[in-house]
């Protein structure tokens, strides 16, 4: 048992190191401007279209459930004027960034692993090497950059539709007026709260793209190997997102206290 755990930890550390080197290599192409803009735009379009419906449902249900769970209790305490602000803060700081990232990891990260994994087992990656084409430049950079750029946009949409769903429930079910809900948001939510959440999603996007591509490149064993890579990419990406979220949240709080404390 102990040997198994040690082997798993060793493999994870090795994988994180290889992903870091892959990310550094991709960054070197990026700073030299060696990015295929057509591929980048195509990837961004694909990520947005493929994820929008799931992100919408997730954001809408989250906003509605938040109001249902806290609305009646806050009404009993005479604190209904705080419901909108609490929902807005919860969505913008944590729930929308994290849930959107998890949805994209499941939908897009797995697709990247499957696509590149299929290329790996059919020796298309080897063919790129033979043609002196870098798989990092050709496959990795556009996908990681597209995910990092699109995730904040999807999070903005998730925030907006979550607040819309919360406002609908507050009026129709909890009997909190739309004016009260809106004024609570405007008096509580600050621009830095939104920016902090969006900054985290940019990092989450890098994590999702890197893990998906890495697992794809490391695929072997035919169709069975592609399936394993797809599953492991989702599990690893979600785990890294949750771990990174803690450290990024601490960083955002410290930055706010240092530069924006009143």
Secondary structure, DSSP 8 states (H G I E B T S, - for coil): -HHHHHHHHHHHHHHHHHHHHHHHHHHHHHHTT---HHHHHHHHHHHHHHHHHHHHHHHHHHHHHHHHHHHHHHHHTT-GGGHHHHHHHHIIIIIHHHHHHHHHIIIIIHHHHHHHHHHHHTTHHHHHHHTT--HIIIIIHHHHHHHHHHHHHHHHHHHHHHHHHHHHHHHHTS---HHHHHHHHHHH--HHHHHHHHHHHHHHHHHHHHHHHHHHHT--SHHHHHHHHHHHHHHHHHHHHHHHHHHHHHHHHHHHHHHS--
